Amino acid sequence: MPTIAFIGLGTMGLPMAANLLRKSYQVIVYNRTPGKAQQLLELGAEEAATPLAAARVADVVLTMISNDAAVEEVYYGTEGVFAGLKPNTVLIDSSTVSPDLARRLARDAADAFCDFLDAPVTGSKPAAIDGTLLFMAGGDAQVVEAQKPLLLAMGREVLYMGPSGSGAAAKLAHNTIVGINAAGLVEGMAIAAKAGIDASSFLRVVQGGGAASKQADLKGAKIIDHDFSVQFSLALMLKDLKLSSALTDGLGVPTPMLEASKSLFQAGAAAGYGEEDLAALAKLYEQWIGGRIGRDKQADDEVSAAAAVEETDEESESESDRRKKKRVALNIPLMISIYQWEQAGSFAGQSVDAVLNDVSEDGLQVATSIPLEKDMFVVIHFQQETSLPPMTARIIRIERKEGLFHYGCLLSGLALYQRLQLKEYIESNG
């Protein structure tokens, strides 16, 4: 059996390498962050000090790394794979990378008299553990066929996509659908929760109806249980959607649903959920609907309390009454992250400097030199000393004075704990 150099022992790579060891392959492992290999060493793996040290003695080098920059470092670094690669080595990258990088790796591998396959996978951590991944392979068809036994030691199927870069392109198209499906699932569950429908019952409807999807099976229970342990992180999904957006720009394919879902994942990352599972997108919607999507006693109590406050406010206060609420005048810097269409064909997804003018329980006013549009959603990042979490707001008023744009922002759908924190902050500074 061939000797395998396995580089990248993260959420996916570690269980994939473990499956190779269980199938009696000789495996040499390397990970950029130390301390990840212990479990594999106990299964019989050897550990290398550098990617070059691992690749130099291997027949096949298999990489599973987080992004393009990390892949380039592993292959092209001073102690990288290409620094001393022996001829006839087969290189297989199962990372999700841009097709351009996959094609460049294939060209450079050929110059070193080696073969290269871009063979990313479908399936998240559970499939990697179970050995049921599906590989979509780009490169020479004969090389793909020769490497099927190795890939099937970690998965259930290997599909040939075409020449180099085709596997990477297929993965980005696939993950575009995953991101859109995940966002749709969360949004639908938020609608049902706000309507008072039991989340578990609604999930059964989804799984048994036309809305059924792998995302519903994988993420529905996690959303209900508030279990955001990582199967596939929100940050990695955002990375893939950005790669897909760049690919589709080059192909000239209009992708309004891709851009909409990307904006949601950008907002989730800006709110601090990037290192959690992509299902943590639900936390944004929970802020917007003012309660948990999943139901338990504590969550029900919080939802009921928040709903009672909202209902009382709506019944007893007019718009003018709301503006008379206690406001705290401030002049402190903050950041706002913008995730919405600015105008037709122009999408904004960046953070800008702003100044917090004043704040009340319902909203705040910020000033910045950046022109924005009414009804855009922004994420407000307060200074650390305020102890306030990021909050999502909608721009409802715009004034221009003294060379700046002053935006009145409505903090709608705040979770109960956020309302309490904001109230305490106002009282302590009033």
Secondary structure, 3 states (H helix, E strand, C coil): CCEEEEECCCCCHHHHHHHHHHCCCEEEEECCCCCCCHHHHHCCCEECCCHHHHHHCCCEEEECCCCHHHHHHHHHCCCCHHHCCCCCCEEEECCCCCHHHHHHHHHHHHHCCCEEEECCEECCHHHHHHCCEEEEEECCHHHHHHCHHHHHCCEEEEEEEECCCHHHHHHHHHHHHHHHHHHHHHHHHHHHHHCCCCHHHHHHHHHHCCCCCHHHHHHHHHHHHCCCCCCCEHHHHHHHHHHHHHHHHHHCCCCHHHHHHHHHHHHHHHCCCCCCEHHHHHHHHHHHHCCCCCCCHHHHHHHHHHHHHHHHHHHHCCHHHHHCCCCEEEEEEEEEEECEEEECCEEECCEEEEEEEEECCCEEEEEECCCCCCCCEEEEECCHHHCCCCEEEEEEEEEEECCEEEEEEECCCCCHHHHHHHHHHHHHHC
